[in-house]
Amino acid sequence: MRKLFVSSVLAAMAGIASSAQAEVVVVVNPNAAPTSLTKDQVAQYFLGKSGEFAPLDQPESTSIRAEFYQKVANKDLAQMRALWAKLVFTGKAMPPKEVGSNAEVKKTVAANPRAIGYIDKNAVDSTVKVICTLP
């Protein structure tokens, strides 16, 4: 009986751990030209190397932001702060505009054909177009 209980608890914990990291998607306005982008192309916008789109960040306190930068640029948040401090100091680029949530990203992207952002896949609706999925 005890082995069954322990097995059940471990299985539940594994399920919780796997759901902790949600699938992140990159979204643009439904009328934006690209239908898909690679992870490397997405990184160009969020690392200040391209100005075609205006990137939107979620708050640094959210887990989705850390997960996004790890998946798209292989960088943690401290590395991103250092990168942006250097780019801003040298006048080469300005960091992405920060918005408050998945809903705020969707609202801003829906209103601006040049905006690009990332949200949890579960938050996708018809107001945005998914152009990259980061599993």
C-alpha positions as CSV (number, residue, x, y, z in Angstrom):
1,M,0.0,0.0,0.0
2,R,2.8,2.4,0.9
3,K,4.6,1.7,-2.4
4,L,1.4,2.5,-4.3
5,F,1.0,5.8,-2.4
6,V,4.7,6.8,-3.1
7,S,4.3,5.9,-6.8
8,S,1.2,7.9,-7.0
9,V,2.8,10.9,-5.4
10,L,5.9,10.7,-7.6
11,A,3.7,10.4,-10.7
12,A,1.7,13.5,-9.7
13,M,4.9,15.4,-9.0
14,A,6.2,14.5,-12.5
15,G,3.0,15.7,-14.0
16,I,3.2,19.0,-12.2
17,A,6.9,19.5,-13.2
18,S,6.1,18.8,-16.9
19,S,3.2,21.3,-16.9
20,A,5.3,24.0,-15.3
21,Q,7.0,24.8,-18.6
22,A,4.3,25.7,-21.0
23,E,4.7,25.9,-24.7
24,V,5.7,29.4,-25.7
25,V,4.5,30.8,-29.0
26,V,5.6,34.0,-30.8
27,V,2.7,36.0,-32.2
28,V,2.1,38.9,-34.6
29,N,-0.8,40.8,-35.9
30,P,-3.0,38.6,-38.1
31,N,-2.4,41.0,-41.0
32,A,1.4,40.9,-40.7
33,A,3.2,39.5,-43.7
34,P,5.3,36.6,-42.4
35,T,3.5,33.3,-41.8
36,S,6.4,31.7,-40.0
37,L,9.8,32.6,-38.5
38,T,12.6,30.4,-37.3
39,K,13.9,30.6,-33.7
40,D,17.0,32.5,-35.0
41,Q,14.9,35.0,-36.8
42,V,12.8,35.6,-33.7
43,A,16.0,36.1,-31.7
44,Q,17.1,38.9,-34.1
45,Y,14.1,41.0,-33.0
46,F,14.4,40.4,-29.3
47,L,18.2,40.9,-29.2
48,G,18.1,44.3,-30.9
49,K,19.5,43.1,-34.2
50,S,16.5,43.9,-36.4
51,G,14.0,46.7,-36.4
52,E,11.3,45.3,-38.8
53,F,9.1,44.4,-35.8
54,A,8.7,46.1,-32.4
55,P,9.2,43.4,-29.8
56,L,7.1,43.2,-26.6
57,D,8.4,41.6,-23.4
58,Q,6.4,40.2,-20.6
59,P,7.4,41.3,-17.0
60,E,10.8,40.0,-15.8
61,S,9.0,38.5,-12.8
62,T,7.1,36.0,-15.0
63,S,8.4,32.6,-15.7
64,I,7.4,32.9,-19.4
65,R,10.0,35.6,-19.9
66,A,12.8,33.5,-18.6
67,E,11.6,30.5,-20.5
68,F,11.3,32.5,-23.7
69,Y,14.9,33.9,-23.6
70,Q,16.3,30.5,-22.7
71,K,14.6,28.9,-25.6
72,V,15.1,31.6,-28.2
73,A,18.5,32.9,-27.3
74,N,20.0,30.4,-24.9
75,K,20.4,33.2,-22.3
76,D,19.1,33.7,-18.8
77,L,17.6,37.0,-17.6
78,A,20.9,38.3,-16.1
79,Q,22.6,37.8,-19.4
80,M,19.7,39.6,-21.1
81,R,19.9,42.5,-18.7
82,A,23.7,42.8,-19.4
83,L,23.1,42.6,-23.2
84,W,20.5,45.4,-23.1
85,A,22.6,47.6,-20.7
86,K,25.4,47.5,-23.3
87,L,23.1,48.1,-26.3
88,V,21.4,51.0,-24.6
89,F,24.7,52.5,-23.3
90,T,26.2,52.4,-26.8
91,G,23.1,53.8,-28.4
92,K,22.7,50.7,-30.7
93,A,19.2,49.7,-29.7
94,M,16.4,50.1,-27.2
95,P,15.0,47.1,-25.2
96,P,11.6,45.6,-26.0
97,K,8.6,47.4,-24.5
98,E,7.4,45.6,-21.4
99,V,3.7,44.8,-21.2
100,G,1.9,43.1,-18.3
101,S,0.6,39.8,-19.4
102,N,-0.4,37.4,-22.2
103,A,-3.6,39.4,-22.6
104,E,-1.6,42.7,-22.9
105,V,0.7,41.2,-25.5
106,K,-2.4,40.0,-27.5
107,K,-4.1,43.4,-27.2
108,T,-0.9,45.3,-28.3
109,V,-0.2,42.9,-31.2
110,A,-3.8,43.1,-32.4
111,A,-3.6,46.9,-32.5
112,N,-0.1,47.2,-34.1
113,P,0.9,45.3,-37.3
114,R,4.6,45.9,-36.4
115,A,4.4,44.4,-33.0
116,I,5.8,40.9,-32.1
117,G,5.5,39.2,-28.8
118,Y,5.4,35.9,-27.0
119,I,2.6,34.3,-25.0
120,D,1.6,30.9,-23.6
121,K,0.2,28.7,-26.3
122,N,-3.0,28.2,-24.3
123,A,-3.7,32.0,-24.6
124,V,-3.8,32.0,-28.4
125,D,-7.0,33.3,-30.0
126,S,-8.0,34.8,-33.3
127,T,-6.7,38.3,-32.4
128,V,-3.1,37.1,-33.1
129,K,-1.2,34.9,-35.6
130,V,1.4,32.3,-34.3
131,I,4.5,32.5,-36.4
132,C,6.9,30.4,-34.2
133,T,6.4,27.7,-31.6
134,L,9.1,27.2,-28.9
135,P,8.3,23.8,-27.4
